[in-house]
Amino acid sequence: MSSYVLLRHHTCYRYDRPVSLGPQTIRLKPMAVAQPYIQTYALHIAPPYTTQTWQHDVHGNTVAQVIFDERVTFFDITIELEADLTPRDPFAFDLHTDATVWQQPEFGQQSKAMVQPFYVHAPANTPLHLYQDACHAGARCERFLAHWLPTAPTQTVAMLVALNKAVAAHVGYQLRMEPGVWSPEETLAKQSGSCRDSAWLLVALLRRMGFAARFVSGYLIQNTQSPNGEDVLTCDLHAWAETYLPGAGWVGFDTTSGLLTAQAHVALAASPTPEDAAPVSGLLDHCEATFDVSMQAERLFLRNCA
């Protein structure tokens, strides 16, 4: 049974006076890995007096750059896309034989030595060193790993699944509307955070262990139950972590649910840092601004594939 959904995402910025906006970068188009499941896509910008171009950033994301021809009092972004959410097995991948078992050395040795043999087989066009900078992993990250690693499984996938679940169990979910991402150290100290906070924490932990890891932003479309027990389709902006595994490529781990990413996750942008995966970024004049976002997802039809 295939499930097709229509997603509408509307973002509104309102300014207290006419302002000049610098070039705005919009990272709200599904990544290449998600394209086979996207049936239609449209981006609408208001006000209409803009110059809009599609570009590829240094991380391979497809981004829209919008340049405004005059001052504005508002900036609206509307996304409409149709996606096929046919269930997919997140474990449907094969690892290179050298990557199936993960053997940790004595903790405290050079972290890259833990998994460096993995990346001998990485494609030449995959700059994994950009995703291995562990500078964000401080003392609390070290203590977290020192406590967790002694009982970690030696099978690579089992270990990664266990680490993701450990982060999900340690960091309570918190809805945070303010911009920015907490440091991994702050998230561990508070033992709570938004999806982007816990995702960035997992990226830091994976890098400290020597894995290449990146931050991903995207949509999460899923069924929930209303108070009267009816199934309701919901959509939210979401964030998760991905790590590179030879033979499998980039594999996603959702630190909010503790699960691997699958059909409900529509990746929009991936980057070594959260800043370069933000849905919208750009400069504007000093002003008072308000921000509002709305999302709706509706099921279009069910198609019997038998």
N, C-alpha and C positions, 0 to 999 in steps of 0.2 A: 504494500500500500504506500503510494507516494503522497507526500503532503506538500502542497504549494501554499505559500503565504504571501500576502502583500504587506509590506512595511512602509509606513509613512513617518518620517522624522522631521520635525519642524523646530528650528532654533531661531529665537528672536533676540536681538540686541536693540535696546532703546537708549538714546543719548539725550541729555538735558539741553543740548544746544547743537547747532551744526558743527560737525567735527571733520577733520581730515583723517582718513584711514590710510595707513601704509598698506603695502601689498599684503593680502590675507591669504594664508595657506590653509586649504581645507583638505583634511585627510579622512574622507568619508566615502571613498569608493572601495568596494571589496578588492582585496589583494588577489594576485594571480591564482593562488592556491584555492581561493573560494570561487573563482569565476565559473568553473564548470557547473556550479549549482545556482548561479544567478541567471534568471531568465530575461529580465528587463531591468534597466537602471536609468534614473534621470536625476539630475541636479538642477535646481532652480534657485536663482539669486535675485534678491530685490534690495534696493531699487535697481532698475534695469540698466541705468547708465554706467556700465562697468565693462572692462575688458577681461575676459575669462579665457585662460589657457590650461590645457592638461599637460602635466610634466611628470617626469620620473625623478624622484629624489635619489640621494646617494645610497640609500638603503633599499632601493628597488620598489618603493611604494609609488602608486599612481596618485598624484595630488593635483588639485585644482588651485591655480593662483589667480586671485581676483584683484584687479586694480580699479579703483574708483576714480571716475573722471571729475568729480566735484565733491563738495562737502555733503555729508549725509546726517540725518537725524535718526536713522534706523538701519539695521543690517539683518536681513532675513535669509536663512538657508533652509531649503526644503529638499529632502531626499525621498524618492519613491523607488522601491525595488521589489521585484518578485523573486522569491527564492524557493528552491526545492529542498525541503527538509526531510527527505527520505532518510530513515535511520542508517547510520554508518558505524561500523565497528572501529573504535579508536585504536584497537590493538592490531589492526590489519596491516602490519608492516613487518619486514624482516631486517634484522641487524646483520652487519658484516660479522663474520666469524670472530674477528678480533675484538668485537665490541659487546659480545653477549655476556661476558663476565666482568664485573668491576671489582678489582682487588684494591683495597685501600692500604697504603703503607702506614707506618707509624704516624699518627697525627702530628702535624708540625713540620713534616718534610715539605719540600717544594710542592705546592698544590698541583701544578700542571703535570707532575710526574704521575699522578694518580690515573689520568686518562689520556695522556699524550699519545699512546699507541693508537687510540681511536682515530685521531685526526691525521694519521699518515695517509689514510684513504679518502680524505675529504677532497671534493673537486677543487681544482686550481682556482676557479672563479668564485670560491666561497671564502671571503676574508675573515676567517674565524677569530683571528686575533682581536678584531674589533669587539668581539662579544665575550672576551675572557678577562677583561679588566676587573679585578676584584677589589679595587680601592674602596668601594662602598661597604665592604664587609669589615666591621670593626670588632671590638672586644665582645660584644653581646652575641654577634654571629659566631665568633670563635667558640664561645661557651655553649651555644645552642648545638653546634656540630659536635663538640667534644662530648656532650652528653648523649647525643643521638647516634653518632657513628658506630660505637662499639657493637650495637645490636643490628646494624643495617644489613640487609640481605646482600649477597655477593652477586646475584643475578642483576644485570644492569636495569632492566625494566622494572623488576620487583623493587629494587632499591629506590628508583625515581618515584614510583607509585607511593612507596612508604614515606618518602621525604615530603611529597606533596600533601599527603594526609596528615603528617606531623605538623606542617605549617598551618593547614586548615584547622586543626584541633587547637593549636596554640594561639592563633590570632582570631579573636571573635570579630564577626562582621559588623561594621559600623558604616552607616550611610553618611557620607561627608559631601556636602555640596560646595564647600570652599575649594578654590583651585589649588593645584600643586599636589605633590606626592611626598609623603613622609619618607625620611631616610630609613633604611632597614633597622638601624639601631633604635630609632624612635618607635617604630612599629613593634619591635621586640619588647621594648621597655613598657609600652602601654598594653601589650597583649591584645590589641584590637586595631582595626583599621578598615579602610575601604578596600574594594577589590584591587584598585591600583596599588595601594600600600602593600598588601600581602603579596601581590604579583612581583613587585620590585624587590621585596624581601627574598622570595624564592630565587629570583635572578641572581641576587648577591650571594646566596648560599651555594647555588650551583657553580658559580664562577670561583668561589673560594675552594670548591672541591676540584676545580680544573676543567669543568665543563664549559662549553660555549653556550651562552644563554642570552635571550633577548626579551624585551618587553613588547607586548602586543595589546593593541586596543581594537575593539570591535563591538558588534552587536551580539546580545544573547537573547534568542527567541525561544520561549519555552511555554509549556502548558502549566498553568497553576489552577487551583480550585478556588472558586468564589465562596463567600460565607454560606451560600445555600447549596454548595456541593457541585456546582456546574463547572465544567472545564472552561478556562479562560486563557486565551493566547496573550502573552505579555512580551514586551520588548524593552530592553534597557541597553544603554552604553555600558560596556564591560571591559575588563582588562584581565590578562592572564600572562603566564610565562611560557616560553618555548625553549627547548634545549635541542642542540644538534646531535643526532645519533647517526653514525655512518651506516648506510644501507637504508635507513628510514627517512633521513632528512630532518627537518624541524618538526618536533613533536610537542604538542601543547598540553599544559597542565594548569587546571583551574584551581587556584588556591582558595576560592570561596566555597566551592563544593567538595574539593578534595578529589575530583575526578579528572580524567583526561578530557580534552576538548573533542567535540564531535559535531554532529549536524546542527546543533543549536547555536554553535559559535560561528559567527561570520566575521572573519578577520579583515580589518580595515587598514591597519598600519603596524609595522614592526620596526623596532629600532634598538640600538644598544642602550639608549636612555629613554625614560618616559617623555621627556620634552619633545623629542622628534617623532613621537607617536600621538601627540595631542590631536584631538579632532579638528580644532581650529587654533591658529596662532597668527599673530601679526600685531603691529603697532598702531596706536591711535593717539589723538590729542588728549590732554588732561581734561576730564569731564566726569560727571556723574552718570553712571550707566546702570541699567537693569538688564537682567538676563532671564529668559524663560525657555523651557524646552518641553516639547510634547512628543509622544510616540504612540502610534497605534499599529497593531498587527492584526490582520484578519485572515482567516483561512479561505482560500479561493475555492478549492475543490479537492476532493480525494480521487486519485486515479488508481484503478486496479491494474497492477503491472503483471498479473499472472497470465 
